[in-house]
Amino acid sequence: MEQLETWQVTLIIIGVLGIIWSNIALLKYATKFEVKQKLEKQTHKETTKKSAD
């Protein structure tokens, strides 16, 4: 089994750090949205439609 060269290891580390950084950025961006309140409104509308029928 061949060993990885230095540039390959560096590329793997940069790729992993990039994925981690992008996931953290996405989580920070997602916290700006009020998903829970919107979800509650949607489910509340659906339940009122079903009870009206």
ModelCIF file with pLDDT and N, C-alpha, C, O atoms, coordinates in Angstrom:
data_MODEL
#
_entry.id   MODEL 
#
_entity.id                         1 
_entity.type                       polymer 
_entity.pdbx_number_of_molecules   1 
#
_entity_poly.entity_id                      1 
_entity_poly.type                           'polypeptide(L)' 
_entity_poly.nstd_linkage                   no 
_entity_poly.nstd_monomer                   no 
_entity_poly.pdbx_seq_one_letter_code       MEQLETWQVTLIIIGVLGIIWSNIALLKYATKFEVKQKLEKQTHKETTKKSAD 
_entity_poly.pdbx_seq_one_letter_code_can   MEQLETWQVTLIIIGVLGIIWSNIALLKYATKFEVKQKLEKQTHKETTKKSAD 
_entity_poly.pdbx_strand_id                 A 
#
loop_
_entity_poly_seq.entity_id 
_entity_poly_seq.num 
_entity_poly_seq.mon_id 
_entity_poly_seq.hetero 
1 1  MET n 
1 2  GLU n 
1 3  GLN n 
1 4  LEU n 
1 5  GLU n 
1 6  THR n 
1 7  TRP n 
1 8  GLN n 
1 9  VAL n 
1 10 THR n 
1 11 LEU n 
1 12 ILE n 
1 13 ILE n 
1 14 ILE n 
1 15 GLY n 
1 16 VAL n 
1 17 LEU n 
1 18 GLY n 
1 19 ILE n 
1 20 ILE n 
1 21 TRP n 
1 22 SER n 
1 23 ASN n 
1 24 ILE n 
1 25 ALA n 
1 26 LEU n 
1 27 LEU n 
1 28 LYS n 
1 29 TYR n 
1 30 ALA n 
1 31 THR n 
1 32 LYS n 
1 33 PHE n 
1 34 GLU n 
1 35 VAL n 
1 36 LYS n 
1 37 GLN n 
1 38 LYS n 
1 39 LEU n 
1 40 GLU n 
1 41 LYS n 
1 42 GLN n 
1 43 THR n 
1 44 HIS n 
1 45 LYS n 
1 46 GLU n 
1 47 THR n 
1 48 THR n 
1 49 LYS n 
1 50 LYS n 
1 51 SER n 
1 52 ALA n 
1 53 ASP n 
#
_struct_asym.id          A 
_struct_asym.entity_id   1 
#
loop_
_ma_qa_metric.id 
_ma_qa_metric.mode 
_ma_qa_metric.name 
_ma_qa_metric.software_group_id 
_ma_qa_metric.type 
1 global pLDDT . pLDDT 
2 local  pLDDT . pLDDT 
#
_ma_qa_metric_global.metric_id      1 
_ma_qa_metric_global.metric_value   85.13 
_ma_qa_metric_global.model_id       1 
_ma_qa_metric_global.ordinal_id     1 
#
loop_
_ma_qa_metric_local.label_asym_id 
_ma_qa_metric_local.label_comp_id 
_ma_qa_metric_local.label_seq_id 
_ma_qa_metric_local.metric_id 
_ma_qa_metric_local.metric_value 
_ma_qa_metric_local.model_id 
_ma_qa_metric_local.ordinal_id 
A MET 1  2 73.00 1 1  
A GLU 2  2 87.00 1 2  
A GLN 3  2 91.00 1 3  
A LEU 4  2 88.00 1 4  
A GLU 5  2 95.00 1 5  
A THR 6  2 95.00 1 6  
A TRP 7  2 95.00 1 7  
A GLN 8  2 96.00 1 8  
A VAL 9  2 96.00 1 9  
A THR 10 2 97.00 1 10 
A LEU 11 2 97.00 1 11 
A ILE 12 2 97.00 1 12 
A ILE 13 2 98.00 1 13 
A ILE 14 2 98.00 1 14 
A GLY 15 2 98.00 1 15 
A VAL 16 2 98.00 1 16 
A LEU 17 2 98.00 1 17 
A GLY 18 2 98.00 1 18 
A ILE 19 2 98.00 1 19 
A ILE 20 2 98.00 1 20 
A TRP 21 2 98.00 1 21 
A SER 22 2 97.00 1 22 
A ASN 23 2 96.00 1 23 
A ILE 24 2 96.00 1 24 
A ALA 25 2 95.00 1 25 
A LEU 26 2 93.00 1 26 
A LEU 27 2 91.00 1 27 
A LYS 28 2 90.00 1 28 
A TYR 29 2 89.00 1 29 
A ALA 30 2 84.00 1 30 
A THR 31 2 83.00 1 31 
A LYS 32 2 82.00 1 32 
A PHE 33 2 78.00 1 33 
A GLU 34 2 77.00 1 34 
A VAL 35 2 72.00 1 35 
A LYS 36 2 73.00 1 36 
A GLN 37 2 78.00 1 37 
A LYS 38 2 77.00 1 38 
A LEU 39 2 78.00 1 39 
A GLU 40 2 81.00 1 40 
A LYS 41 2 81.00 1 41 
A GLN 42 2 81.00 1 42 
A THR 43 2 81.00 1 43 
A HIS 44 2 79.00 1 44 
A LYS 45 2 72.00 1 45 
A GLU 46 2 69.00 1 46 
A THR 47 2 71.00 1 47 
A THR 48 2 70.00 1 48 
A LYS 49 2 65.00 1 49 
A LYS 50 2 64.00 1 50 
A SER 51 2 65.00 1 51 
A ALA 52 2 59.00 1 52 
A ASP 53 2 56.00 1 53 
#
loop_
_atom_site.group_PDB 
_atom_site.id 
_atom_site.type_symbol 
_atom_site.label_atom_id 
_atom_site.label_alt_id 
_atom_site.label_comp_id 
_atom_site.label_asym_id 
_atom_site.label_entity_id 
_atom_site.label_seq_id 
_atom_site.pdbx_PDB_ins_code 
_atom_site.Cartn_x 
_atom_site.Cartn_y 
_atom_site.Cartn_z 
_atom_site.occupancy 
_atom_site.B_iso_or_equiv 
_atom_site.pdbx_formal_charge 
_atom_site.auth_seq_id 
_atom_site.auth_comp_id 
_atom_site.auth_asym_id 
_atom_site.auth_atom_id 
_atom_site.pdbx_PDB_model_num 
ATOM 1   N N  . MET A 1 1  ? 0.840   -1.182 0.000  1.00 73.00 ? 1  MET A N  1 
ATOM 2   C CA . MET A 1 1  ? 0.000   0.000  0.000  1.00 73.00 ? 1  MET A CA 1 
ATOM 3   C C  . MET A 1 1  ? 0.887   1.247  0.000  1.00 73.00 ? 1  MET A C  1 
ATOM 4   O O  . MET A 1 1  ? 1.791   1.385  0.824  1.00 73.00 ? 1  MET A O  1 
ATOM 5   N N  . GLU A 1 2  ? 0.613   2.132  -0.925 1.00 87.00 ? 2  GLU A N  1 
ATOM 6   C CA . GLU A 1 2  ? 1.417   3.342  -1.034 1.00 87.00 ? 2  GLU A CA 1 
ATOM 7   C C  . GLU A 1 2  ? 1.006   4.364  0.017  1.00 87.00 ? 2  GLU A C  1 
ATOM 8   O O  . GLU A 1 2  ? -0.146  4.435  0.443  1.00 87.00 ? 2  GLU A O  1 
ATOM 9   N N  . GLN A 1 3  ? 1.989   5.145  0.409  1.00 91.00 ? 3  GLN A N  1 
ATOM 10  C CA . GLN A 1 3  ? 1.690   6.219  1.347  1.00 91.00 ? 3  GLN A CA 1 
ATOM 11  C C  . GLN A 1 3  ? 1.314   7.470  0.562  1.00 91.00 ? 3  GLN A C  1 
ATOM 12  O O  . GLN A 1 3  ? 1.758   7.681  -0.567 1.00 91.00 ? 3  GLN A O  1 
ATOM 13  N N  . LEU A 1 4  ? 0.487   8.286  1.191  1.00 88.00 ? 4  LEU A N  1 
ATOM 14  C CA . LEU A 1 4  ? 0.062   9.523  0.550  1.00 88.00 ? 4  LEU A CA 1 
ATOM 15  C C  . LEU A 1 4  ? 1.194   10.540 0.561  1.00 88.00 ? 4  LEU A C  1 
ATOM 16  O O  . LEU A 1 4  ? 1.980   10.608 1.506  1.00 88.00 ? 4  LEU A O  1 
ATOM 17  N N  . GLU A 1 5  ? 1.260   11.313 -0.487 1.00 95.00 ? 5  GLU A N  1 
ATOM 18  C CA . GLU A 1 5  ? 2.261   12.373 -0.537 1.00 95.00 ? 5  GLU A CA 1 
ATOM 19  C C  . GLU A 1 5  ? 1.772   13.567 0.276  1.00 95.00 ? 5  GLU A C  1 
ATOM 20  O O  . GLU A 1 5  ? 0.602   13.645 0.651  1.00 95.00 ? 5  GLU A O  1 
ATOM 21  N N  . THR A 1 6  ? 2.669   14.471 0.536  1.00 95.00 ? 6  THR A N  1 
ATOM 22  C CA . THR A 1 6  ? 2.363   15.629 1.376  1.00 95.00 ? 6  THR A CA 1 
ATOM 23  C C  . THR A 1 6  ? 1.256   16.475 0.770  1.00 95.00 ? 6  THR A C  1 
ATOM 24  O O  . THR A 1 6  ? 0.378   16.936 1.499  1.00 95.00 ? 6  THR A O  1 
ATOM 25  N N  . TRP A 1 7  ? 1.269   16.693 -0.526 1.00 95.00 ? 7  TRP A N  1 
ATOM 26  C CA . TRP A 1 7  ? 0.252   17.540 -1.143 1.00 95.00 ? 7  TRP A CA 1 
ATOM 27  C C  . TRP A 1 7  ? -1.124  16.881 -1.084 1.00 95.00 ? 7  TRP A C  1 
ATOM 28  O O  . TRP A 1 7  ? -2.142  17.571 -1.028 1.00 95.00 ? 7  TRP A O  1 
ATOM 29  N N  . GLN A 1 8  ? -1.158  15.546 -1.096 1.00 96.00 ? 8  GLN A N  1 
ATOM 30  C CA . GLN A 1 8  ? -2.436  14.847 -0.997 1.00 96.00 ? 8  GLN A CA 1 
ATOM 31  C C  . GLN A 1 8  ? -3.018  14.969 0.409  1.00 96.00 ? 8  GLN A C  1 
ATOM 32  O O  . GLN A 1 8  ? -4.218  15.187 0.576  1.00 96.00 ? 8  GLN A O  1 
ATOM 33  N N  . VAL A 1 9  ? -2.166  14.828 1.408  1.00 96.00 ? 9  VAL A N  1 
ATOM 34  C CA . VAL A 1 9  ? -2.610  14.985 2.798  1.00 96.00 ? 9  VAL A CA 1 
ATOM 35  C C  . VAL A 1 9  ? -3.091  16.405 3.035  1.00 96.00 ? 9  VAL A C  1 
ATOM 36  O O  . VAL A 1 9  ? -4.122  16.617 3.673  1.00 96.00 ? 9  VAL A O  1 
ATOM 37  N N  . THR A 1 10 ? -2.346  17.380 2.525  1.00 97.00 ? 10 THR A N  1 
ATOM 38  C CA . THR A 1 10 ? -2.730  18.780 2.663  1.00 97.00 ? 10 THR A CA 1 
ATOM 39  C C  . THR A 1 10 ? -4.071  19.043 1.997  1.00 97.00 ? 10 THR A C  1 
ATOM 40  O O  . THR A 1 10 ? -4.916  19.747 2.550  1.00 97.00 ? 10 THR A O  1 
ATOM 41  N N  . LEU A 1 11 ? -4.267  18.482 0.820  1.00 97.00 ? 11 LEU A N  1 
ATOM 42  C CA . LEU A 1 11 ? -5.526  18.659 0.104  1.00 97.00 ? 11 LEU A CA 1 
ATOM 43  C C  . LEU A 1 11 ? -6.696  18.033 0.863  1.00 97.00 ? 11 LEU A C  1 
ATOM 44  O O  . LEU A 1 11 ? -7.782  18.611 0.903  1.00 97.00 ? 11 LEU A O  1 
ATOM 45  N N  . ILE A 1 12 ? -6.490  16.874 1.457  1.00 97.00 ? 12 ILE A N  1 
ATOM 46  C CA . ILE A 1 12 ? -7.544  16.219 2.245  1.00 97.00 ? 12 ILE A CA 1 
ATOM 47  C C  . ILE A 1 12 ? -7.886  17.060 3.465  1.00 97.00 ? 12 ILE A C  1 
ATOM 48  O O  . ILE A 1 12 ? -9.062  17.252 3.776  1.00 97.00 ? 12 ILE A O  1 
ATOM 49  N N  . ILE A 1 13 ? -6.867  17.565 4.159  1.00 98.00 ? 13 ILE A N  1 
ATOM 50  C CA . ILE A 1 13 ? -7.101  18.387 5.354  1.00 98.00 ? 13 ILE A CA 1 
ATOM 51  C C  . ILE A 1 13 ? -7.844  19.671 4.981  1.00 98.00 ? 13 ILE A C  1 
ATOM 52  O O  . ILE A 1 13 ? -8.782  20.065 5.675  1.00 98.00 ? 13 ILE A O  1 
ATOM 53  N N  . ILE A 1 14 ? -7.443  20.312 3.916  1.00 98.00 ? 14 ILE A N  1 
ATOM 54  C CA . ILE A 1 14 ? -8.121  21.539 3.468  1.00 98.00 ? 14 ILE A CA 1 
ATOM 55  C C  . ILE A 1 14 ? -9.572  21.229 3.088  1.00 98.00 ? 14 ILE A C  1 
ATOM 56  O O  . ILE A 1 14 ? -10.470 22.012 3.396  1.00 98.00 ? 14 ILE A O  1 
ATOM 57  N N  . GLY A 1 15 ? -9.803  20.116 2.437  1.00 98.00 ? 15 GLY A N  1 
ATOM 58  C CA . GLY A 1 15 ? -11.171 19.735 2.064  1.00 98.00 ? 15 GLY A CA 1 
ATOM 59  C C  . GLY A 1 15 ? -12.056 19.494 3.274  1.00 98.00 ? 15 GLY A C  1 
ATOM 60  O O  . GLY A 1 15 ? -13.200 19.948 3.317  1.00 98.00 ? 15 GLY A O  1 
ATOM 61  N N  . VAL A 1 16 ? -11.524 18.779 4.256  1.00 98.00 ? 16 VAL A N  1 
ATOM 62  C CA . VAL A 1 16 ? -12.298 18.496 5.476  1.00 98.00 ? 16 VAL A CA 1 
ATOM 63  C C  . VAL A 1 16 ? -12.587 19.793 6.234  1.00 98.00 ? 16 VAL A C  1 
ATOM 64  O O  . VAL A 1 16 ? -13.711 20.013 6.685  1.00 98.00 ? 16 VAL A O  1 
ATOM 65  N N  . LEU A 1 17 ? -11.580 20.643 6.372  1.00 98.00 ? 17 LEU A N  1 
ATOM 66  C CA . LEU A 1 17 ? -11.792 21.923 7.065  1.00 98.00 ? 17 LEU A CA 1 
ATOM 67  C C  . LEU A 1 17 ? -12.795 22.797 6.312  1.00 98.00 ? 17 LEU A C  1 
ATOM 68  O O  . LEU A 1 17 ? -13.581 23.515 6.930  1.00 98.00 ? 17 LEU A O  1 
ATOM 69  N N  . GLY A 1 18 ? -12.768 22.740 4.988  1.00 98.00 ? 18 GLY A N  1 
ATOM 70  C CA . GLY A 1 18 ? -13.731 23.496 4.190  1.00 98.00 ? 18 GLY A CA 1 
ATOM 71  C C  . GLY A 1 18 ? -15.150 23.017 4.415  1.00 98.00 ? 18 GLY A C  1 
ATOM 72  O O  . GLY A 1 18 ? -16.072 23.827 4.515  1.00 98.00 ? 18 GLY A O  1 
ATOM 73  N N  . ILE A 1 19 ? -15.332 21.717 4.494  1.00 98.00 ? 19 ILE A N  1 
ATOM 74  C CA . ILE A 1 19 ? -16.667 21.159 4.743  1.00 98.00 ? 19 ILE A CA 1 
ATOM 75  C C  . ILE A 1 19 ? -17.151 21.563 6.132  1.00 98.00 ? 19 ILE A C  1 
ATOM 76  O O  . ILE A 1 19 ? -18.302 21.968 6.300  1.00 98.00 ? 19 ILE A O  1 
ATOM 77  N N  . ILE A 1 20 ? -16.273 21.452 7.124  1.00 98.00 ? 20 ILE A N  1 
ATOM 78  C CA . ILE A 1 20 ? -16.651 21.840 8.491  1.00 98.00 ? 20 ILE A CA 1 
ATOM 79  C C  . ILE A 1 20 ? -17.014 23.314 8.547  1.00 98.00 ? 20 ILE A C  1 
ATOM 80  O O  . ILE A 1 20 ? -18.027 23.684 9.141  1.00 98.00 ? 20 ILE A O  1 
ATOM 81  N N  . TRP A 1 21 ? -16.187 24.166 7.928  1.00 98.00 ? 21 TRP A N  1 
ATOM 82  C CA . TRP A 1 21 ? -16.450 25.612 7.926  1.00 98.00 ? 21 TRP A CA 1 
ATOM 83  C C  . TRP A 1 21 ? -17.775 25.930 7.236  1.00 98.00 ? 21 TRP A C  1 
ATOM 84  O O  . TRP A 1 21 ? -18.539 26.769 7.715  1.00 98.00 ? 21 TRP A O  1 
ATOM 85  N N  . SER A 1 22 ? -18.049 25.264 6.116  1.00 97.00 ? 22 SER A N  1 
ATOM 86  C CA . SER A 1 22 ? -19.298 25.551 5.399  1.00 97.00 ? 22 SER A CA 1 
ATOM 87  C C  . SER A 1 22 ? -20.513 25.107 6.202  1.00 97.00 ? 22 SER A C  1 
ATOM 88  O O  . SER A 1 22 ? -21.550 25.769 6.172  1.00 97.00 ? 22 SER A O  1 
ATOM 89  N N  . ASN A 1 23 ? -20.395 23.997 6.917  1.00 96.00 ? 23 ASN A N  1 
ATOM 90  C CA . ASN A 1 23 ? -21.516 23.543 7.754  1.00 96.00 ? 23 ASN A CA 1 
ATOM 91  C C  . ASN A 1 23 ? -21.774 24.512 8.901  1.00 96.00 ? 23 ASN A C  1 
ATOM 92  O O  . ASN A 1 23 ? -22.926 24.791 9.233  1.00 96.00 ? 23 ASN A O  1 
ATOM 93  N N  . ILE A 1 24 ? -20.713 25.024 9.504  1.00 96.00 ? 24 ILE A N  1 
ATOM 94  C CA . ILE A 1 24 ? -20.885 26.007 10.578 1.00 96.00 ? 24 ILE A CA 1 
ATOM 95  C C  . ILE A 1 24 ? -21.509 27.288 10.041 1.00 96.00 ? 24 ILE A C  1 
ATOM 96  O O  . ILE A 1 24 ? -22.388 27.869 10.678 1.00 96.00 ? 24 ILE A O  1 
ATOM 97  N N  . ALA A 1 25 ? -21.057 27.728 8.872  1.00 95.00 ? 25 ALA A N  1 
ATOM 98  C CA . ALA A 1 25 ? -21.632 28.930 8.265  1.00 95.00 ? 25 ALA A CA 1 
ATOM 99  C C  . ALA A 1 25 ? -23.105 28.724 7.942  1.00 95.00 ? 25 ALA A C  1 
ATOM 100 O O  . ALA A 1 25 ? -23.916 29.633 8.123  1.00 95.00 ? 25 ALA A O  1 
ATOM 101 N N  . LEU A 1 26 ? -23.452 27.541 7.468  1.00 93.00 ? 26 LEU A N  1 
ATOM 102 C CA . LEU A 1 26 ? -24.848 27.246 7.161  1.00 93.00 ? 26 LEU A CA 1 
ATOM 103 C C  . LEU A 1 26 ? -25.700 27.249 8.422  1.00 93.00 ? 26 LEU A C  1 
ATOM 104 O O  . LEU A 1 26 ? -26.820 27.760 8.408  1.00 93.00 ? 26 LEU A O  1 
ATOM 105 N N  . LEU A 1 27 ? -25.192 26.689 9.502  1.00 91.00 ? 27 LEU A N  1 
ATOM 106 C CA . LEU A 1 27 ? -25.934 26.695 10.762 1.00 91.00 ? 27 LEU A CA 1 
ATOM 107 C C  . LEU A 1 27 ? -26.139 28.109 11.287 1.00 91.00 ? 27 LEU A C  1 
ATOM 108 O O  . LEU A 1 27 ? -27.220 28.439 11.775 1.00 91.00 ? 27 LEU A O  1 
ATOM 109 N N  . LYS A 1 28 ? -25.117 28.941 11.191 1.00 90.00 ? 28 LYS A N  1 
ATOM 110 C CA . LYS A 1 28 ? -25.259 30.339 11.629 1.00 90.00 ? 28 LYS A CA 1 
ATOM 111 C C  . LYS A 1 28 ? -26.281 31.067 10.769 1.00 90.00 ? 28 LYS A C  1 
ATOM 112 O O  . LYS A 1 28 ? -27.066 31.868 11.277 1.00 90.00 ? 28 LYS A O  1 
ATOM 113 N N  . TYR A 1 29 ? -26.275 30.793 9.472  1.00 89.00 ? 29 TYR A N  1 
ATOM 114 C CA . TYR A 1 29 ? -27.227 31.433 8.564  1.00 89.00 ? 29 TYR A CA 1 
ATOM 115 C C  . TYR A 1 29 ? -28.643 30.934 8.831  1.00 89.00 ? 29 TYR A C  1 
ATOM 116 O O  . TYR A 1 29 ? -29.598 31.706 8.746  1.00 89.00 ? 29 TYR A O  1 
ATOM 117 N N  . ALA A 1 30 ? -28.784 29.666 9.149  1.00 84.00 ? 30 ALA A N  1 
ATOM 118 C CA . ALA A 1 30 ? -30.106 29.078 9.366  1.00 84.00 ? 30 ALA A CA 1 
ATOM 119 C C  . ALA A 1 30 ? -30.748 29.577 10.656 1.00 84.00 ? 30 ALA A C  1 
ATOM 120 O O  . ALA A 1 30 ? -31.973 29.566 10.779 1.00 84.00 ? 30 ALA A O  1 
ATOM 121 N N  . THR A 1 31 ? -29.947 30.010 11.610 1.00 83.00 ? 31 THR A N  1 
ATOM 122 C CA . THR A 1 31 ? -30.528 30.493 12.870 1.00 83.00 ? 31 THR A CA 1 
ATOM 123 C C  . THR A 1 31 ? -31.254 31.818 12.693 1.00 83.00 ? 31 THR A C  1 
ATOM 124 O O  . THR A 1 31 ? -32.023 32.220 13.567 1.00 83.00 ? 31 THR A O  1 
ATOM 125 N N  . LYS A 1 32 ? -31.024 32.502 11.580 1.00 82.00 ? 32 LYS A N  1 
ATOM 126 C CA . LYS A 1 32 ? -31.715 33.769 11.331 1.00 82.00 ? 32 LYS A CA 1 
ATOM 127 C C  . LYS A 1 32 ? -33.180 33.555 10.973 1.00 82.00 ? 32 LYS A C  1 
ATOM 128 O O  . LYS A 1 32 ? -33.992 34.472 11.102 1.00 82.00 ? 32 LYS A O  1 
ATOM 129 N N  . PHE A 1 33 ? -33.515 32.371 10.532 1.00 78.00 ? 33 PHE A N  1 
ATOM 130 C CA . PHE A 1 33 ? -34.884 32.096 10.122 1.00 78.00 ? 33 PHE A CA 1 
ATOM 131 C C  . PHE A 1 33 ? -35.697 31.568 11.297 1.00 78.00 ? 33 PHE A C  1 
ATOM 132 O O  . PHE A 1 33 ? -35.175 30.870 12.166 1.00 78.00 ? 33 PHE A O  1 
ATOM 133 N N  . GLU A 1 34 ? -36.959 31.904 11.311 1.00 77.00 ? 34 GLU A N  1 
ATOM 134 C CA . GLU A 1 34 ? -37.846 31.449 12.372 1.00 77.00 ? 34 GLU A CA 1 
ATOM 135 C C  . GLU A 1 34 ? -38.654 30.259 11.852 1.00 77.00 ? 34 GLU A C  1 
ATOM 136 O O  . GLU A 1 34 ? -39.863 30.349 11.639 1.00 77.00 ? 34 GLU A O  1 
ATOM 137 N N  . VAL A 1 35 ? -37.961 29.165 11.658 1.00 72.00 ? 35 VAL A N  1 
ATOM 138 C CA . VAL A 1 35 ? -38.564 27.980 11.052 1.00 72.00 ? 35 VAL A CA 1 
ATOM 139 C C  . VAL A 1 35 ? -39.615 27.373 11.969 1.00 72.00 ? 35 VAL A C  1 
ATOM 140 O O  . VAL A 1 35 ? -40.660 26.916 11.506 1.00 72.00 ? 35 VAL A O  1 
ATOM 141 N N  . LYS A 1 36 ? -39.340 27.368 13.260 1.00 73.00 ? 36 LYS A N  1 
ATOM 142 C CA . LYS A 1 36 ? -40.266 26.743 14.196 1.00 73.00 ? 36 LYS A CA 1 
ATOM 143 C C  . LYS A 1 36 ? -41.629 27.438 14.185 1.00 73.00 ? 36 LYS A C  1 
ATOM 144 O O  . LYS A 1 36 ? -42.666 26.775 14.199 1.00 73.00 ? 36 LYS A O  1 
ATOM 145 N N  . GLN A 1 37 ? -41.626 28.770 14.159 1.00 78.00 ? 37 GLN A N  1 
ATOM 146 C CA . GLN A 1 37 ? -42.888 29.506 14.149 1.00 78.00 ? 37 GLN A CA 1 
ATOM 147 C C  . GLN A 1 37 ? -43.630 29.285 12.830 1.00 78.00 ? 37 GLN A C  1 
ATOM 148 O O  . GLN A 1 37 ? -44.852 29.137 12.823 1.00 78.00 ? 37 GLN A O  1 
ATOM 149 N N  . LYS A 1 38 ? -42.899 29.263 11.718 1.00 77.00 ? 38 LYS A N  1 
ATOM 150 C CA . LYS A 1 38 ? -43.537 29.032 10.428 1.00 77.00 ? 38 LYS A CA 1 
ATOM 151 C C  . LYS A 1 38 ? -44.116 27.626 10.354 1.00 77.00 ? 38 LYS A C  1 
ATOM 152 O O  . LYS A 1 38 ? -45.199 27.423 9.805  1.00 77.00 ? 38 LYS A O  1 
ATOM 153 N N  . LEU A 1 39 ? -43.399 26.667 10.901 1.00 78.00 ? 39 LEU A N  1 
ATOM 154 C CA . LEU A 1 39 ? -43.884 25.289 10.897 1.00 78.00 ? 39 LEU A CA 1 
ATOM 155 C C  . LEU A 1 39 ? -45.147 25.165 11.742 1.00 78.00 ? 39 LEU A C  1 
ATOM 156 O O  . LEU A 1 39 ? -46.089 24.474 11.355 1.00 78.00 ? 39 LEU A O  1 
ATOM 157 N N  . GLU A 1 40 ? -45.169 25.824 12.886 1.00 81.00 ? 40 GLU A N  1 
ATOM 158 C CA . GLU A 1 40 ? -46.357 25.790 13.736 1.00 81.00 ? 40 GLU A CA 1 
ATOM 159 C C  . GLU A 1 40 ? -47.550 26.432 13.040 1.00 81.00 ? 40 GLU A C  1 
ATOM 160 O O  . GLU A 1 40 ? -48.675 25.947 13.164 1.00 81.00 ? 40 GLU A O  1 
ATOM 161 N N  . LYS A 1 41 ? -47.314 27.524 12.304 1.00 81.00 ? 41 LYS A N  1 
ATOM 162 C CA . LYS A 1 41 ? -48.401 28.174 11.580 1.00 81.00 ? 41 LYS A CA 1 
ATOM 163 C C  . LYS A 1 41 ? -48.955 27.253 10.498 1.00 81.00 ? 41 LYS A C  1 
ATOM 164 O O  . LYS A 1 41 ? -50.169 27.156 10.318 1.00 81.00 ? 41 LYS A O  1 
ATOM 165 N N  . GLN A 1 42 ? -48.060 26.578 9.779  1.00 81.00 ? 42 GLN A N  1 
ATOM 166 C CA . GLN A 1 42 ? -48.499 25.678 8.715  1.00 81.00 ? 42 GLN A CA 1 
ATOM 167 C C  . GLN A 1 42 ? -49.282 24.506 9.279  1.00 81.00 ? 42 GLN A C  1 
ATOM 168 O O  . GLN A 1 42 ? -50.326 24.146 8.736  1.00 81.00 ? 42 GLN A O  1 
ATOM 169 N N  . THR A 1 43 ? -48.806 23.911 10.343 1.00 81.00 ? 43 THR A N  1 
ATOM 170 C CA . THR A 1 43 ? -49.521 22.772 10.915 1.00 81.00 ? 43 THR A CA 1 
ATOM 171 C C  . THR A 1 43 ? -50.842 23.214 11.525 1.00 81.00 ? 43 THR A C  1 
ATOM 172 O O  . THR A 1 43 ? -51.823 22.471 11.505 1.00 81.00 ? 43 THR A O  1 
ATOM 173 N N  . HIS A 1 44 ? -50.861 24.417 12.062 1.00 79.00 ? 44 HIS A N  1 
ATOM 174 C CA . HIS A 1 44 ? -52.111 24.931 12.633 1.00 79.00 ? 44 HIS A CA 1 
ATOM 175 C C  . HIS A 1 44 ? -53.144 25.154 11.524 1.00 79.00 ? 44 HIS A C  1 
ATOM 176 O O  . HIS A 1 44 ? -54.326 24.866 11.716 1.00 79.00 ? 44 HIS A O  1 
ATOM 177 N N  . LYS A 1 45 ? -52.710 25.662 10.372 1.00 72.00 ? 45 LYS A N  1 
ATOM 178 C CA . LYS A 1 45 ? -53.618 25.869 9.247  1.00 72.00 ? 45 LYS A CA 1 
ATOM 179 C C  . LYS A 1 45 ? -54.165 24.542 8.734  1.00 72.00 ? 45 LYS A C  1 
ATOM 180 O O  . LYS A 1 45 ? -55.345 24.438 8.400  1.00 72.00 ? 45 LYS A O  1 
ATOM 181 N N  . GLU A 1 46 ? -53.299 23.526 8.673  1.00 69.00 ? 46 GLU A N  1 
ATOM 182 C CA . GLU A 1 46 ? -53.734 22.223 8.183  1.00 69.00 ? 46 GLU A CA 1 
ATOM 183 C C  . GLU A 1 46 ? -54.746 21.586 9.125  1.00 69.00 ? 46 GLU A C  1 
ATOM 184 O O  . GLU A 1 46 ? -55.711 20.967 8.675  1.00 69.00 ? 46 GLU A O  1 
ATOM 185 N N  . THR A 1 47 ? -54.534 21.733 10.420 1.00 71.00 ? 47 THR A N  1 
ATOM 186 C CA . THR A 1 47 ? -55.471 21.134 11.374 1.00 71.00 ? 47 THR A CA 1 
ATOM 187 C C  . THR A 1 47 ? -56.808 21.863 11.367 1.00 71.00 ? 47 THR A C  1 
ATOM 188 O O  . THR A 1 47 ? -57.851 21.240 11.566 1.00 71.00 ? 47 THR A O  1 
ATOM 189 N N  . THR A 1 48 ? -56.791 23.181 11.141 1.00 70.00 ? 48 THR A N  1 
ATOM 190 C CA . THR A 1 48 ? -58.060 23.909 11.075 1.00 70.00 ? 48 THR A CA 1 
ATOM 191 C C  . THR A 1 48 ? -58.817 23.561 9.806  1.00 70.00 ? 48 THR A C  1 
ATOM 192 O O  . THR A 1 48 ? -60.047 23.519 9.822  1.00 70.00 ? 48 THR A O  1 
ATOM 193 N N  . LYS A 1 49 ? -58.119 23.311 8.712  1.00 65.00 ? 49 LYS A N  1 
ATOM 194 C CA . LYS A 1 49 ? -58.783 22.891 7.475  1.00 65.00 ? 49 LYS A CA 1 
ATOM 195 C C  . LYS A 1 49 ? -59.422 21.523 7.650  1.00 65.00 ? 49 LYS A C  1 
ATOM 196 O O  . LYS A 1 49 ? -60.545 21.304 7.196  1.00 65.00 ? 49 LYS A O  1 
ATOM 197 N N  . LYS A 1 50 ? -58.729 20.609 8.295  1.00 64.00 ? 50 LYS A N  1 
ATOM 198 C CA . LYS A 1 50 ? -59.259 19.260 8.493  1.00 64.00 ? 50 LYS A CA 1 
ATOM 199 C C  . LYS A 1 50 ? -60.468 19.281 9.421  1.00 64.00 ? 50 LYS A C  1 
ATOM 200 O O  . LYS A 1 50 ? -61.433 18.549 9.203  1.00 64.00 ? 50 LYS A O  1 
ATOM 201 N N  . SER A 1 51 ? -60.417 20.112 10.448 1.00 65.00 ? 51 SER A N  1 
ATOM 202 C CA . SER A 1 51 ? -61.542 20.175 11.378 1.00 65.00 ? 51 SER A CA 1 
ATOM 203 C C  . SER A 1 51 ? -62.739 20.886 10.748 1.00 65.00 ? 51 SER A C  1 
ATOM 204 O O  . SER A 1 51 ? -63.880 20.621 11.126 1.00 65.00 ? 51 SER A O  1 
ATOM 205 N N  . ALA A 1 52 ? -62.495 21.782 9.794  1.00 59.00 ? 52 ALA A N  1 
ATOM 206 C CA . ALA A 1 52 ? -63.584 22.479 9.117  1.00 59.00 ? 52 ALA A CA 1 
ATOM 207 C C  . ALA A 1 52 ? -64.304 21.563 8.130  1.00 59.00 ? 52 ALA A C  1 
ATOM 208 O O  . ALA A 1 52 ? -65.493 21.734 7.861  1.00 59.00 ? 52 ALA A O  1 
ATOM 209 N N  . ASP A 1 53 ? -63.566 20.586 7.594  1.00 56.00 ? 53 ASP A N  1 
ATOM 210 C CA . ASP A 1 53 ? -64.159 19.660 6.618  1.00 56.00 ? 53 ASP A CA 1 
ATOM 211 C C  . ASP A 1 53 ? -65.027 18.704 7.313  1.00 56.00 ? 53 ASP A C  1 
ATOM 212 O O  . ASP A 1 53 ? -65.624 17.837 6.676  1.00 56.00 ? 53 ASP A O  1 
#
